[in-house]
Every structure is written in C-alpha cells, then in structure tokens.
Amino acid sequence: MSELFARAIVAGYGAADEILKGVDFAVGKGEIVCIIGPNGAGKSTLLKTISGLLRPKSGTVSLDGKDITGRLPREIARAGLAYVPQEHNIFPSMTVRENLEMGGYIDPGAVPRRIVRAMERFPVLGTKQRHAARTLSGGERQILAMAMALMVEPSVLMLDEPSAGLSPLAAEKLFDAIVEINREGLSIGIVEQNASEALAISSKAYILVDGRNSRTGDAAELAANPEIRRIFLGG
C-alpha cells in the first residue's frame, strides 16, 4: 500500500491555459478517494497530471515520499502508479489476452504469472481471453482496462470515469470490483460523475470547482451534507 500526494498543482493544455489553479489531492494507504465536481472542473486534468501525461506548470506530485513530478508515464508506472483513462483504454482489435500482455510491457518476464492472476481476479476475462476486445460489453471492457493497469502490479490505481456509459447493473458490478481490488491492499483514486456511488465506496472525497479545491472531507459526511446533495447528488 502506498501514499500519493499532489500539492498546489497548476496545469493546463497551453502556455496561457490554467485548468488547475493550485489543486491539492492525496490518497492514503489503503484508501479509496474520489474526486467529484461539475464538468470542466479539472478532474480528468488532475489525473493526467499526476500520471505524467500532462506536465504541471507548478506544484509537486510524490509517491511514497518519492518525487514523480513531471516524469514520463512509463517511469511513473514503474514507480507504482497505474492510470486508466476514460476512453481509448483498451486495444479493440487485439484479444483479451493480448491486451493483458500489452499491459505488462514494463516487466515482460512477469507477464504469464500476472495474466493468470488477472483471470483469477476477473473470471470473465478467462472465459473470453481469445475473444477480440471489441466484442466485450461496456462493463467487460472497463474490467479489462483495470486488469491491464494491474498488470504492472501498482500500489496506487487512478481511474478516470470508469462507469461512464455503463448500464446501472454494469456500473454496480464495476464498483464492486473496485472495492474488491481495494480490499486486496491497493490504494485507489477515482474521478466519477456518478457521485453517489463514488462517495458510497470512498473513505475521503475532494470536490473540485473551476480548477480549485472546493470541499474536502470524509466521504460519508459530504454525502450527507444537504448542500452537497442538492448540488451534486440531485436531491
């Protein structure tokens, strides 16, 4: 289990563009921590910055006390942080097994053992390992994307909108899988539009608004707050 800290992150997609305006974020050992907020708040940008896809203009990111700010994604993966983007997170024309092999690229020698573990953890992947990934259901694709990230045996897993586009039943199964992974000792940070479910499985939550921290606290307490419920939970 690991600790992740992002401090005073300023980042954007151009020289004059600042989507994140000094954001703080942390995932403690063994925690599930969610990030919620309106569209355009900078939630996905924060995950991309932490995982190395976007270099921050200022601020720091550390994993277990080791500075990983602005390092290449593959270096960050080797350090123990895996990131699952919302879209384009599998290779549709490859088989399920080939996708898992791609996920383990940083340690090829461990791939066979880790594939066995992935199929034990997610039996549906074992039954469809020779199927093209494009034939999977939406929920199965998200399970595959998570399994690919777990092929590097990370200590922290970052998920960007994992339930987007899924049916309520598929989303429920996915959240169950996330909780089960966490019980195995993995620390998880999750960006979710499904705020109610995200808060229900998380110990801590961050609310981002306009690229800034708006609220931070115990997930259950935030879920019970009438103002939070009115603005973000629809009631």
N, C-alpha and C positions, 0 to 999 in steps of 0.2 A: 504494500500500500504506500502511496506517495502523496505529497503535498504540492499543490500548484498555486503560485501567487502571480497575479498580474497587477502591477501598480502604476497608476497615473498614465494609462495608455492613451496616447493621442495618435490617431491613424486615419487614413483616407486613401482614395484611389488616384489622387493627383496632387501636384505641388500646393495648390490653393484649397484643396478639399480636405476638410476635417470632419469625418463622420463620428469618430470617437473623440471626446473632448475631456480626457483625463479620467478614464474609467478604471475602477478597481474591481478585482474579481479574485476569488480564492476557492479552491476545492481542497478540503482537509482529507486526512487519511480515512479511507473507507466511506466517504460521504457521496451522496448524490446531491448535486447542487444545480438548480435550474435558473435559467435566465429567461424572463418574460418581459413583454413590453409591446407597444404598438409597432406596426410596420414602419421601417425606416429608422428605428431607434438605434441601430448599430449592433444588434445581437449577433448576426452572422459575421459581420466585420470583425467583431471581437474574437470569435473562434478562429477565423482565418489568420488574424494577427498572432494569436497565441501559438498556432500550429505552424507558423512560418511561411504561409502563402502570401502574407502581406507584411511588409516591414514597418514597424511603428516609427513615427516621427520622433516620439519621445516616450519615456516610460520603460519599465522593465518587466520581464517575464522570467520566473525561476521555477525550477522543478527540483524538489528535494534540496533546495539551497544552491543549486547549480544554475548559473545564468544561461538561459537559452534565447535571450532576446535577439530577434532578427536572424537566427541561424537558419540554415537550409532545412526544408521539411524532412528530408531523409535523416539529417543529423538529429533533429528533434524526435523523430520516430525511434532512432537508436537510443536516445536518452530515456525513452519510456513513455512518450505521449503519442497516442493514435487519434486521428481525426476522421470522422465520417461526414462528408458533405451532404447537403440535402439532395443534390442532383448529380448525375453522372458519377455515381459511386460504385458501379459495377461495370464489367465488360460484357455487354449483352450477347455478342456472338460467340463468346467462349463458354465452355461448360462450367458448371458449378465448381468442379474440382480444379479446373484451370484458373478460375477466379481466385480460389484459395491459394493456389501456387503463386499467383501474382502478389497476393497479399503478404506472402512470406519472403519477399525479394531480398530483404536485408540480411537474412540468415538462411540461405538455401539448404544447408545441411540439416536444419531442424524441421524443414517443411513436412516430410512424411509423418513424423510424430505429431506435429501440430494439426495436420489435417485430420488425423484420427481423433484428436481431442475435439476439434470443431464439430465433427459429425456425431460424437458422443453428446456434446453440449446441445447441438441443434439437429435432432434426428431427421428432420425434413430434408436437410442438405445431404444426408447419407443416402436417402431413398432417391434423390434426384441428382446425384453427383455427376452423371454423364449427360444430363439434360443441358441444353443451351440456357444460359441465364435469362435470356429474353422470354422464355416460356414460363418463368415463375410468376406467381401472383405478386401484387404490390407488397404485401406483408412479407412474403418469402424473399423478395429482393432486398428488403431492408434488413432481414435476418442475415442474408448473405453478405451485405455490406458491413454489418457489425462483425461477422465472423472473419471477414478479410482483415479488418482492423486488428482483431485479436490475434491474428497470425504472427504479429511481432511481439506477442506477449507483453503488452504495455502495462504500466502501472496506473496510468490515467487515460481514460477514454473520453473524447469530446464528440458529442452528437449534435448535428445541426438539423432541426426539424424532422426527427425520424418518423413521426406519424403523419407527415404531410401527404394528403391524397389517399390515405387509407380509410377503409370502412371502419365503423366503430368496433366491430369484432376483431378485425386485424390489428387495430391500434391497441386494443386491450391486451391481445396476445404479445404484442411487441413490448409494451410497458412491463408485462410480467417477465419477459426475457431480460429486460434491462435490470429489473430488481434482482433477478436470479444471478446475473453476472456480478452485480454489486455485492451480493452475499458471499461470493467467492473471494472477495477482498479487493475488487477493482474500484478505484475512485472514478466517479463519473461527473462530467459537466454536460448539461443538456440545454439547448435552446429549443423552445417549444411554443407554438401558437396555441396548442391545447393546454391552456394554463391550469385548468382544474386538475387534469391528470398529472401534469408535471409537478404541481405543488403537492399532490397526494403521495407521490413516491419520493419526494425530496426531503432532506433534513433542513436545507437552507435555500433561500431564494434571493435573487437580485432582480430588481425591476429597473430596466433602462428606459429612459425617455429622452429623445433628442440627443443621443450620444453621451448622456451623463447618467450617473447613478441617481435614481430617484428614491428607491427604498431598498433596504437590505435587512434580512432578518430570518427568524425561524419560519419555515415554510408553512407550517400549520397555523401559526399566528397570522401570517399575511393572508392566508386563505380565508380566515375567519373575520378579517377586517372588513367592515361594511363598505368603506370607500374603495378598497381594492376589489371587492366583489362586484361593486357597481361598475367600475371602470374596465376591469379586465376579465371578469368571470361571468358577466351577463346577468347579474342579479344580486 
